[in-house]
Amino acid sequence: MTLALRVEGRTVRGELALDLPPGTTAAKRDRAIGALLVAPLSDAAATLSVVLAAAPSAYAYPLPGKDEAGRTLFVVRGRVEGDRLVPERPEATIAVRRR
């Protein structure tokens, strides 16, 4: 597992690479992502003086392909709206899904 998360202005940006065996269900994947992201996302929200608006797994979006170690790639995105950090769909995943 590799996780890099950073606060940029009023947004949170990051990348996640996670070992997911073939056949992993979405529920199991979301639990694994949530367990990894809950502390870093909570820290980022505290830095921004806001609270999380959704489950941690809602901030992670899968990317096509795998990294050189065969791990599934995700981008992590959130933005401040009012007093909450809400998930933000990255443009790259939108463009890939439209093809």
CYANA upper distance limits for C-alpha pairs under 8 A (distance plus 0.5 A):
  1 MET  CA     16 LEU  CA      7.75
  1 MET  CA     17 ALA  CA      5.95
  1 MET  CA     18 LEU  CA      5.17
  1 MET  CA     19 ASP  CA      6.90
  1 MET  CA     71 ARG  CA      8.32
  2 THR  CA     15 GLU  CA      8.35
  2 THR  CA     16 LEU  CA      6.05
  2 THR  CA     17 ALA  CA      5.53
  2 THR  CA     18 LEU  CA      7.22
  3 LEU  CA     14 GLY  CA      7.79
  3 LEU  CA     15 GLU  CA      6.35
  3 LEU  CA     16 LEU  CA      5.09
  3 LEU  CA     17 ALA  CA      7.14
  4 ALA  CA     14 GLY  CA      5.73
  4 ALA  CA     15 GLU  CA      5.87
  4 ALA  CA     16 LEU  CA      7.11
  5 LEU  CA     12 VAL  CA      7.55
  5 LEU  CA     13 ARG  CA      6.27
  5 LEU  CA     14 GLY  CA      4.63
  5 LEU  CA     15 GLU  CA      7.13
  5 LEU  CA     40 PRO  CA      7.71
  5 LEU  CA     76 VAL  CA      8.15
  6 ARG  CA     12 VAL  CA      6.23
  6 ARG  CA     13 ARG  CA      5.94
  6 ARG  CA     14 GLY  CA      6.63
  6 ARG  CA     44 ALA  CA      7.99
  7 VAL  CA     11 THR  CA      6.37
  7 VAL  CA     12 VAL  CA      5.05
  7 VAL  CA     13 ARG  CA      6.89
  7 VAL  CA     44 ALA  CA      6.91
  8 GLU  CA     12 VAL  CA      6.48
  8 GLU  CA     13 ARG  CA      7.55
 10 ARG  CA     48 LEU  CA      7.56
 10 ARG  CA     79 ARG  CA      6.51
 10 ARG  CA     80 VAL  CA      6.11
 11 THR  CA     77 ARG  CA      7.91
 11 THR  CA     78 GLY  CA      6.11
 11 THR  CA     79 ARG  CA      4.78
 11 THR  CA     80 VAL  CA      6.73
 12 VAL  CA     44 ALA  CA      7.58
 12 VAL  CA     76 VAL  CA      8.04
 12 VAL  CA     77 ARG  CA      6.10
 12 VAL  CA     78 GLY  CA      5.50
 12 VAL  CA     79 ARG  CA      6.75
 13 ARG  CA     75 VAL  CA      8.14
 13 ARG  CA     76 VAL  CA      6.17
 13 ARG  CA     77 ARG  CA      5.43
 13 ARG  CA     78 GLY  CA      7.32
 14 GLY  CA     75 VAL  CA      6.34
 14 GLY  CA     76 VAL  CA      5.21
 14 GLY  CA     77 ARG  CA      7.04
 15 GLU  CA     73 LEU  CA      7.94
 15 GLU  CA     74 PHE  CA      6.32
 15 GLU  CA     75 VAL  CA      5.06
 15 GLU  CA     76 VAL  CA      6.13
 16 LEU  CA     73 LEU  CA      6.37
 16 LEU  CA     74 PHE  CA      5.51
 16 LEU  CA     75 VAL  CA      6.67
 16 LEU  CA     76 VAL  CA      7.63
 17 ALA  CA     67 ASP  CA      7.89
 17 ALA  CA     71 ARG  CA      6.05
 17 ALA  CA     72 THR  CA      5.97
 17 ALA  CA     73 LEU  CA      5.09
 17 ALA  CA     74 PHE  CA      6.75
 18 LEU  CA     71 ARG  CA      5.60
 18 LEU  CA     72 THR  CA      5.75
 18 LEU  CA     73 LEU  CA      7.13
 19 ASP  CA     70 GLY  CA      7.84
 19 ASP  CA     71 ARG  CA      5.18
 19 ASP  CA     72 THR  CA      6.72
 20 LEU  CA     24 THR  CA      6.89
 20 LEU  CA     29 ARG  CA      7.85
 20 LEU  CA     71 ARG  CA      7.28
 20 LEU  CA     72 THR  CA      7.08
 24 THR  CA     28 LYS  CA      6.93
 24 THR  CA     29 ARG  CA      6.94
 25 THR  CA     29 ARG  CA      6.64
 26 ALA  CA     30 ASP  CA      6.49
 27 ALA  CA     31 ARG  CA      6.74
 28 LYS  CA     32 ALA  CA      6.78
 29 ARG  CA     33 ILE  CA      6.68
 30 ASP  CA     34 GLY  CA      6.40
 30 ASP  CA     57 SER  CA      5.86
 31 ARG  CA     35 ALA  CA      6.60
 31 ARG  CA     57 SER  CA      7.85
 32 ALA  CA     36 LEU  CA      6.93
 33 ILE  CA     37 LEU  CA      6.55
 33 ILE  CA     56 PRO  CA      7.75
 33 ILE  CA     57 SER  CA      5.90
 33 ILE  CA     60 ALA  CA      8.19
 34 GLY  CA     38 VAL  CA      6.16
 34 GLY  CA     55 ALA  CA      7.56
 34 GLY  CA     56 PRO  CA      5.38
 34 GLY  CA     57 SER  CA      5.29
 36 LEU  CA     40 PRO  CA      8.33
 37 LEU  CA     41 LEU  CA      6.20
 37 LEU  CA     56 PRO  CA      6.26
 37 LEU  CA     57 SER  CA      7.77
 38 VAL  CA     42 SER  CA      6.43
 38 VAL  CA     56 PRO  CA      6.09
 39 ALA  CA     43 ASP  CA      6.60
 40 PRO  CA     44 ALA  CA      6.67
 41 LEU  CA     45 ALA  CA      6.57
 41 LEU  CA     52 LEU  CA      8.23
 41 LEU  CA     56 PRO  CA      7.57
 42 SER  CA     46 ALA  CA      6.61
 42 SER  CA     51 VAL  CA      7.89
 42 SER  CA     52 LEU  CA      7.44
 43 ASP  CA     47 THR  CA      6.70
 44 ALA  CA     48 LEU  CA      6.88
 45 ALA  CA     49 SER  CA      6.54
 45 ALA  CA     50 VAL  CA      5.62
 45 ALA  CA     51 VAL  CA      6.07
 45 ALA  CA     52 LEU  CA      7.01
 45 ALA  CA     84 ARG  CA      8.43
 45 ALA  CA     85 LEU  CA      6.92
 46 ALA  CA     50 VAL  CA      6.41
 46 ALA  CA     51 VAL  CA      7.49
 49 SER  CA     83 ASP  CA      7.96
 50 VAL  CA     80 VAL  CA      8.01
 50 VAL  CA     83 ASP  CA      5.34
 50 VAL  CA     84 ARG  CA      5.44
 50 VAL  CA     85 LEU  CA      6.71
 51 VAL  CA     83 ASP  CA      7.07
 51 VAL  CA     84 ARG  CA      5.34
 51 VAL  CA     85 LEU  CA      6.40
 52 LEU  CA     56 PRO  CA      8.42
 52 LEU  CA     84 ARG  CA      6.16
 52 LEU  CA     85 LEU  CA      5.42
 52 LEU  CA     86 VAL  CA      7.11
 53 ALA  CA     84 ARG  CA      6.04
 53 ALA  CA     85 LEU  CA      6.13
 53 ALA  CA     86 VAL  CA      5.73
 53 ALA  CA     87 PRO  CA      8.22
 54 ALA  CA     58 ALA  CA      6.82
 54 ALA  CA     59 TYR  CA      8.38
 54 ALA  CA     86 VAL  CA      7.21
 54 ALA  CA     87 PRO  CA      7.73
 55 ALA  CA     59 TYR  CA      8.16
 56 PRO  CA     60 ALA  CA      8.07
 58 ALA  CA     87 PRO  CA      6.72
 59 TYR  CA     76 VAL  CA      5.84
 59 TYR  CA     77 ARG  CA      5.98
 59 TYR  CA     78 GLY  CA      6.71
 59 TYR  CA     86 VAL  CA      8.26
 59 TYR  CA     87 PRO  CA      5.20
 59 TYR  CA     88 GLU  CA      7.29
 59 TYR  CA     89 ARG  CA      8.42
 60 ALA  CA     74 PHE  CA      6.34
 60 ALA  CA     75 VAL  CA      6.04
 60 ALA  CA     76 VAL  CA      4.89
 60 ALA  CA     77 ARG  CA      7.16
 61 TYR  CA     74 PHE  CA      5.62
 61 TYR  CA     75 VAL  CA      5.81
 61 TYR  CA     76 VAL  CA      6.90
 61 TYR  CA     89 ARG  CA      7.81
 61 TYR  CA     90 PRO  CA      8.31
 61 TYR  CA     93 THR  CA      7.85
 62 PRO  CA     72 THR  CA      7.88
 62 PRO  CA     73 LEU  CA      6.33
 62 PRO  CA     74 PHE  CA      4.72
 62 PRO  CA     75 VAL  CA      7.02
 62 PRO  CA     93 THR  CA      8.16
 63 LEU  CA     72 THR  CA      8.15
 63 LEU  CA     73 LEU  CA      5.93
 63 LEU  CA     74 PHE  CA      5.91
 63 LEU  CA     75 VAL  CA      7.57
 63 LEU  CA     93 THR  CA      7.03
 64 PRO  CA     73 LEU  CA      7.86
 64 PRO  CA     96 VAL  CA      8.49
 65 GLY  CA     72 THR  CA      7.48
 65 GLY  CA     73 LEU  CA      7.68
 66 LYS  CA     70 GLY  CA      5.73
 66 LYS  CA     71 ARG  CA      5.79
 66 LYS  CA     72 THR  CA      5.41
 66 LYS  CA     73 LEU  CA      6.35
 67 ASP  CA     71 ARG  CA      5.95
 67 ASP  CA     72 THR  CA      7.27
 67 ASP  CA     73 LEU  CA      7.18
 75 VAL  CA     90 PRO  CA      8.09
 77 ARG  CA     87 PRO  CA      6.50
 77 ARG  CA     88 GLU  CA      5.69
 77 ARG  CA     89 ARG  CA      7.20
 77 ARG  CA     90 PRO  CA      7.20
 78 GLY  CA     85 LEU  CA      6.48
 78 GLY  CA     86 VAL  CA      5.82
 78 GLY  CA     87 PRO  CA      4.88
 78 GLY  CA     88 GLU  CA      5.28
 79 ARG  CA     85 LEU  CA      5.89
 79 ARG  CA     86 VAL  CA      5.99
 79 ARG  CA     87 PRO  CA      7.05
 79 ARG  CA     88 GLU  CA      6.72
 80 VAL  CA     84 ARG  CA      6.16
 80 VAL  CA     85 LEU  CA      5.05
 80 VAL  CA     86 VAL  CA      6.73
 81 GLU  CA     85 LEU  CA      6.78
 81 GLU  CA     86 VAL  CA      7.19
 89 ARG  CA     93 THR  CA      7.82
 89 ARG  CA     94 ILE  CA      7.92
 90 PRO  CA     94 ILE  CA      7.24
 91 GLU  CA     95 ALA  CA      6.72
 92 ALA  CA     96 VAL  CA      6.75
 93 THR  CA     97 ARG  CA      6.60
 94 ILE  CA     98 ARG  CA      6.81
 95 ALA  CA     99 ARG  CA      7.31
